[in-house]
Structure formats: C-alpha cells, structure tokens
Amino acid sequence: MPTIYTSGTLARAAGLSVETIRNFEKRGILKPQRDQTNRRIYTDLDLVLIHTHRQARGDKRHEKGEPR
C-alpha cells in the first residue's frame, strides 16, 4: 500500500518547506490529488518527482534550514 502524504509530511520527507511544495505545484511539477475535504494528498511518486527534479537542476538551495 503506497504512503499518503499531506503537504506538511511531504515537505518534511523532502527536507523542504510547505511553501516550496506549493511552488512546485504552481510550476506544474507536482499535481496532487484531493481528499474528500479538498486537502492535497501526495504519494511516494511525488516525493520521487521532487528528488528527481532537484537532482536534474543540481538544486540544493531550498533545503529546509538552508539560506535561500
């Protein structure tokens, strides 16, 4: 059974802020599903997409706790 993430749990798992997760959504990198209460839900595939996107860009700038 796949892991289901909320915005906050996905952000923690990826080492990013929720704001960065929302930016990825605005840019079309992530396309979360919605639950019955309209909350965003993400899967392991979304976590892989984040890591793949960041590796492709060599992007380490927005890791949580790092200066932007």
Buried (B, 14 or more C-beta within 10 A) or exposed (E): EEEEBBBEBBBBBBBBBBEBBBBBBEEEBBEBEEEEEEEBBBBEEBBEBBEEBBEEEEEEEBBEEEEE
